[in-house]
Amino acid sequence: MYGLRVAASVGQEDTRIAADGQGGAIVAWDEGCCGRTGIWAQRYGPVGPTPVQLSLVSAAAIDGHISLEWFGAAGGGLRATAYRRTESAGWLALTTVSADGTGHLRYEDRAVSPGQRYAYRLGYLEAGAEQFTAETWVDVPALGLALEGFRPNPSVGVPRVAFTLPEIGPGRLEVFDVAGREVFSQDMGSLATGAHQLALNGANLSPGIYVTRLTHEGRTLSARGVVTR
C-alpha cells in the first residue's frame, strides 16, 4: 500500500509529522530548492489533504482598470500568482500577490483596453503542485467620443477643454468666438485613447462666449464655454 505524496520537489529535509487531534496529521518540512526556501506544512485529514479555500470576492472594471479581490481561508501567509487570458490568447502570469492580515488578496490590472474582456484566476501551491481558482471574466466598457467643454466653466484666464477619445485616429479640436472666428485649433490625431484636458495656451481669449468643436473619425461634437475677467 502506497502513502500520500506530500510534495513533488527534491529539496525536502528534516520532515516531521504530528497528529492534529481530529483524526488526521500535520506534515512539516524544510524546503531548500527551486525558489521554495522555508518551512512548509500540509494538513491531512482522515480522507486526505485539506484543500486551500481560495475564492473570488469581487471583480469589476473601474475607471479604465480592473480591480479583483480574493479571500483565502489559510490567512495572511498565503501567496499566489495572478493569471490573465483573453478570448484569443492563453494564460499569462502577471505578478505574485500576497494576502493581507485578514486573508484578502487584491490585484489591479491597469494594462487593459476599453471594449475588451479578460479572464483571471489565481495559481497557488498545494501539496507541492500548483492549483488554480475558477476563472472569472470581466468586461472593460468601451469608451465613447465625448466633449465636456471648458473646465472650469465659466473660466478665468486660460481655460482647459475636457474631452474623451474612443480610439487613436484623425481628429481636431477648434474654438470659435461668437462671430464665428477661429481662435484656437489643434490636431488630435496623435493623442492616445481615453480622457484628456487640453489647456488653450496661446489662444488669448478675451471675456465672452465661445464654442468648442471636436471632430474625430467623421463625428463632430460641440459645447459652449464662457471666459470671464
C-alpha positions as CSV (number, residue, x, y, z in Angstrom):
1,M,0.0,0.0,0.0
2,Y,1.4,3.4,-1.0
3,G,1.2,6.5,1.1
4,L,0.2,10.0,0.1
5,R,2.8,12.3,-1.6
6,V,3.4,15.4,0.4
7,A,5.4,17.4,-2.2
8,A,7.0,16.8,-5.5
9,S,10.2,18.8,-5.1
10,V,13.7,17.4,-4.5
11,G,14.7,19.8,-1.7
12,Q,12.8,18.4,1.3
13,E,14.7,18.0,4.6
14,D,14.0,17.4,8.3
15,T,10.4,16.1,7.8
16,R,8.2,16.0,10.9
17,I,4.7,14.6,11.3
18,A,2.2,15.1,14.2
19,A,-1.4,14.3,15.0
20,D,-3.8,17.1,14.5
21,G,-6.2,15.9,17.2
22,Q,-9.0,15.4,14.7
23,G,-8.1,12.0,13.2
24,G,-5.6,13.5,10.8
25,A,-2.0,14.6,10.8
26,I,0.2,17.7,10.0
27,V,3.3,17.2,8.0
28,A,6.1,19.9,8.1
29,W,9.4,20.0,6.3
30,D,12.3,22.3,5.5
31,E,12.3,23.3,1.8
32,G,15.6,24.5,0.1
33,C,15.1,24.2,-3.6
34,C,13.6,25.8,-6.7
35,G,12.5,29.1,-5.1
36,R,10.6,27.4,-2.3
37,T,13.0,28.1,0.6
38,G,11.5,28.0,4.0
39,I,9.4,25.8,6.3
40,W,6.3,24.3,4.7
41,A,3.4,22.4,6.2
42,Q,0.4,20.4,5.0
43,R,-2.6,19.1,7.0
44,Y,-4.0,15.7,6.0
45,G,-7.5,14.8,7.3
46,P,-8.9,11.3,7.6
47,V,-9.7,11.3,3.9
48,G,-6.7,13.1,2.5
49,P,-5.2,16.6,2.3
50,T,-7.3,19.6,3.3
51,P,-7.5,21.9,0.2
52,V,-6.8,25.6,0.4
53,Q,-10.1,27.5,0.4
54,L,-9.5,30.4,-2.0
55,S,-12.4,32.1,-3.6
56,L,-13.3,35.3,-5.6
57,V,-14.8,38.1,-3.6
58,S,-15.2,40.8,-6.3
59,A,-14.2,41.7,-9.8
60,A,-15.0,44.9,-11.6
61,A,-13.9,47.4,-14.3
62,I,-13.4,50.8,-12.6
63,D,-12.1,54.0,-14.3
64,G,-10.3,52.1,-17.1
65,H,-8.7,49.4,-15.0
66,I,-9.8,46.0,-13.5
67,S,-9.9,45.5,-9.7
68,L,-10.0,42.0,-8.3
69,E,-10.2,40.6,-4.8
70,W,-10.0,37.0,-3.5
71,F,-10.2,35.6,0.0
72,G,-8.1,32.7,1.3
73,A,-9.1,30.7,4.4
74,A,-5.4,30.0,5.0
75,G,-4.9,33.6,6.3
76,G,-2.2,36.2,5.9
77,G,0.6,33.8,4.8
78,L,-1.0,32.9,1.5
79,R,0.8,33.8,-1.7
80,A,-0.5,33.2,-5.2
81,T,0.2,34.1,-8.9
82,A,-2.3,36.2,-10.8
83,Y,-3.0,35.0,-14.3
84,R,-4.9,36.6,-17.2
85,R,-6.1,35.5,-20.6
86,T,-8.2,36.8,-23.4
87,E,-10.5,35.2,-25.9
88,S,-7.7,35.0,-28.4
89,A,-4.6,34.4,-26.2
90,G,-3.7,31.9,-23.5
91,W,-2.9,32.3,-19.8
92,L,-0.2,34.9,-18.9
93,A,1.4,35.1,-15.4
94,L,1.1,38.7,-14.3
95,T,2.5,39.0,-10.8
96,T,2.6,37.5,-7.3
97,V,0.0,38.7,-4.9
98,S,0.1,38.1,-1.1
99,A,-2.8,38.0,1.4
100,D,-3.1,40.8,3.9
101,G,-3.6,40.2,7.6
102,T,-7.3,39.3,7.0
103,G,-6.6,36.7,4.2
104,H,-7.7,39.0,1.3
105,L,-5.6,39.1,-1.9
106,R,-6.1,42.1,-4.1
107,Y,-4.8,43.0,-7.6
108,E,-5.4,45.9,-10.0
109,D,-4.8,45.3,-13.7
110,R,-4.2,48.7,-15.5
111,A,-2.8,47.2,-18.7
112,V,-6.3,46.7,-20.2
113,S,-8.1,48.2,-23.3
114,P,-11.6,49.6,-23.5
115,G,-14.1,47.3,-25.2
116,Q,-12.2,44.2,-24.4
117,R,-12.9,41.3,-21.9
118,Y,-10.4,39.4,-19.8
119,A,-10.4,36.3,-17.7
120,Y,-8.5,36.0,-14.4
121,R,-7.5,33.2,-12.0
122,L,-5.0,32.6,-9.2
123,G,-2.5,29.9,-9.1
124,Y,-1.3,28.6,-5.7
125,L,0.8,25.7,-4.3
126,E,-1.0,22.9,-2.6
127,A,0.7,19.6,-1.7
128,G,3.7,20.5,-3.9
129,A,1.7,21.2,-7.1
130,E,0.1,24.4,-8.5
131,Q,-3.6,24.6,-8.2
132,F,-5.9,27.2,-9.8
133,T,-9.1,29.0,-8.8
134,A,-12.0,29.1,-11.1
135,E,-11.6,31.7,-13.9
136,T,-13.7,34.9,-13.9
137,W,-14.4,37.2,-16.9
138,V,-14.5,41.0,-16.7
139,D,-15.7,43.3,-19.5
140,V,-14.0,46.7,-19.8
141,P,-16.6,49.2,-21.1
142,A,-15.9,50.7,-24.5
143,L,-15.2,54.5,-24.5
144,G,-17.3,56.9,-26.5
145,L,-16.4,60.2,-28.1
146,A,-17.3,62.9,-25.5
147,L,-16.7,66.7,-25.2
148,E,-17.3,68.3,-21.8
149,G,-16.0,71.7,-22.9
150,F,-14.3,74.3,-20.7
151,R,-13.1,73.5,-17.3
152,P,-14.0,75.3,-15.2
153,N,-17.0,76.9,-16.9
154,P,-17.0,79.9,-16.6
155,S,-13.2,80.2,-16.7
156,V,-10.9,83.0,-15.6
157,G,-7.8,83.3,-17.7
158,V,-6.7,80.3,-19.8
159,P,-9.4,77.6,-19.8
160,R,-8.9,73.8,-20.3
161,V,-11.0,71.7,-22.6
162,A,-12.0,68.3,-21.4
163,F,-12.8,65.5,-23.9
164,T,-12.6,61.8,-24.4
165,L,-11.3,59.9,-27.4
166,P,-12.5,56.3,-28.0
167,E,-9.5,55.4,-30.1
168,I,-6.4,56.8,-31.8
169,G,-7.4,58.4,-35.1
170,P,-7.7,61.6,-37.1
171,G,-9.3,64.4,-35.2
172,R,-9.2,68.2,-34.5
173,L,-10.2,70.5,-31.7
174,E,-11.3,74.0,-32.6
175,V,-12.6,77.0,-30.6
176,F,-14.6,79.8,-32.2
177,D,-15.8,83.2,-30.8
178,V,-19.5,84.3,-31.1
179,A,-18.7,85.9,-34.5
180,G,-17.6,82.5,-35.9
181,R,-13.9,83.4,-36.0
182,E,-11.5,80.5,-35.2
183,V,-9.4,81.4,-32.1
184,F,-7.7,78.1,-31.5
185,S,-7.1,74.9,-33.4
186,Q,-5.1,71.8,-32.7
187,D,-4.7,68.3,-34.4
188,M,-5.8,65.4,-32.1
189,G,-4.5,62.5,-34.3
190,S,-1.5,61.8,-32.0
191,L,-3.4,61.6,-28.7
192,A,-4.0,58.3,-27.0
193,T,-7.3,56.7,-26.2
194,G,-9.0,58.0,-23.1
195,A,-9.8,61.2,-21.3
196,H,-7.8,64.4,-21.9
197,Q,-7.7,68.0,-20.7
198,L,-6.1,70.5,-23.1
199,A,-5.1,74.0,-22.0
200,L,-5.9,76.7,-24.6
201,N,-2.4,78.3,-24.3
202,G,-1.8,80.9,-26.8
203,A,-5.4,81.5,-27.7
204,N,-5.5,84.9,-25.9
205,L,-9.2,84.6,-25.2
206,S,-11.0,87.8,-24.1
207,P,-14.0,87.7,-21.9
208,G,-17.0,86.3,-23.8
209,I,-18.8,83.2,-25.1
210,Y,-17.0,80.6,-27.1
211,V,-18.0,77.4,-29.0
212,T,-15.6,74.4,-28.9
213,R,-15.9,71.9,-31.7
214,L,-14.3,68.4,-31.5
215,T,-14.1,66.4,-34.8
216,H,-12.9,62.7,-34.7
217,E,-13.3,59.9,-37.2
218,G,-16.1,61.7,-39.0
219,R,-18.1,62.6,-35.9
220,T,-18.5,66.2,-34.6
221,L,-19.4,67.4,-31.1
222,S,-19.7,71.0,-29.8
223,A,-20.0,72.7,-26.4
224,R,-20.3,76.3,-25.2
225,G,-17.9,77.9,-22.7
226,V,-17.6,81.3,-21.1
227,V,-14.4,83.2,-20.2
228,T,-14.8,86.0,-17.5
229,R,-12.4,88.5,-16.1
